[in-house]
Amino acid sequence: MASAMLAVPVTDDVHPAHRSERLPDPPGRLVDIGGQRIHLDCTGSGSPTVVFENGAGDFSVVWSLVQPGVAAFTRACSYDRAGYAWSDPGKAPRTYDQIALELFTALQRAGERGPFVLVGQSYGGLLVREYARRYAKDVAAVVLVDATHEDERIDVGSGKPQRIRDWAKGRATPEPRIVADSALVALRRSIGAPPIDTMALESPLDRMPRVVQDVWRAASADSVYRLTWAAEMDWSPDELQRMHTERLRDRATLGNVPLVVISRTPGPLSDSLDTEHAALQRDLVALSHHARHVVATCAGHNVHLEEPALVIDNIRKVVRHIGRTALS
């Protein structure tokens, strides 16, 4: 059942102090969630609404090859997390609860009705899992696109891969609340428009439309965005440790929520981390009692940019499944 709607205005004005002056007008709307504005770009019509969650450091336009295809058969929404691109910076620390609250409130106040199909890529997969935990009644299904696993290890250059959650500091998660980060807003205002890197974007970002690549370069030059990204990464080890502990109690933390896990294919010369990643992707299937696994045969980590048709097709199947269930 959808949450009650809040009668709060949705604004389309853009205050120059709240975003990089180099950015063009936003493709979507700036939604006032209570003194803080979130950029939400919703296209198409139909139900259920599909909501995209971006990977670490990514902007809403990263879904530019997927969202139009999904909007052809249902409502589709991408957004920029607080501090990214057109969105105001929000309260620190950047916990998963905090990010989920901001998205939940933005969807409510924009009049977007759930329950939603949540699509999360990489780091975004962790965020949609948290959203589903916190707002279970607002979630119809989850699609994970080569999502990060709570037991993931990375190589930071030492030659000895480490689990991200091993860096947890045991910090207590504060209660989330909506408030713009006035210090970062002031910083964005004082710095003004930064120089933009004119170098070509690396693959597979160069597959996006040229106008989208220009937006990406401008948004990437914003120092507030970089600080926000760093704050998200700083808190992640504690979140991953919590998620690991929760799954020791119950591997199926999504319960009966329909789940699709889309993952990349390990390369022909896979190293130990790549092989481990593949095993962890298979483990993500156990998050739900109603799940299936899809392997992208021609894509690396950024499946949504390298095999967008595969992502679109699997979202379509989820939407159709939900429609049949609702009618039965």
Steps between C-alpha positions, in 0.01 A plus 500: 500500500636842407593742775281800566587797279630821654366832377836669460598709195725373224724779373656546159711805584875460534695718740858542370641451851352151512669352195794548270444802276647296216209257498213549254143505623407165657313251280265423790364697796654627818284355775491689830522233769511749786761771450703272276438430132552174316515471123246240386454421131187294429391405150239275341177378653357185646539286808704387682749787496863401457752696710870493412776528761846597376837346572767673707585841360244469219234747392139443395595530132694173527164335422467690170524176298249314720238747621351586157452131427328441833290816466359352179299248704469647853586797721874536562686730743869575535637744755816660635591426860549797730808700401512355149441710186179702551415367848572696818755347740334331795560403859815313600589228564390353170351183643285267293203593720560867428517445124189279508303763694591770247393286205180384672404859584582626149279234341215575741512873452530472124178295500664182373302203624639166609553224549812544287733277305843598630798461266844545658840472333821430694489715819142583405414136559583542867285812516191339349536208741496751785200679351318166478581428865384840621197544273396142425138590413626739232699234311349272237825347370876550494745475210871493588743587220844361582434619852755522778482217753551567871794256501669655195877537509701761311868551427610845614844459347671307777463170317298362792126532427291602800132479577344843503309422820829426679553877511185549709550723803203376702321833478139521608265603221332833583132552431460640147332835449450741214724806512718667241870517580540878529880479515519315168242732343718794606810326363333446164403868495847624593690286251274582209530328166809275489695426184373201307718218372462483122661158470293223347314289754639154553316194378217413545389853598583604144200295385261756645360773269739790448277750682488265798878471499522880520272496805716229657819707456339809652352313795827317567686829541292602802701479823183451708421188299848365568466563873159332503630197316785472751254521789293216353809282469612588853182361655463193276722257698273539805192442284648190338591358838143553618361333187739207545380454859135516392554229240659272754157500664301480176652464154169592336479854634271599210256224594257431215571816300563403135870539424711493185879490535678607182874449510796524266686200364846436648769560240685213331805571716308564820703572810398391848299818565306460177419139580402599852277776364315246284440279803372795702263593218353151520468543875293817449231281346435365851382845610148403391294183488385610153817580309676423175850558371587647160855518367599772255722330244634814331546746785728591784396667823292770327239272348252787468740676261641197319188283470212742563256285301558212744419722798191643327375154406530368854327803647221445247462140616478613863238763416292245308528252786377760749213591268387139473523458877293814561228375266486149642 
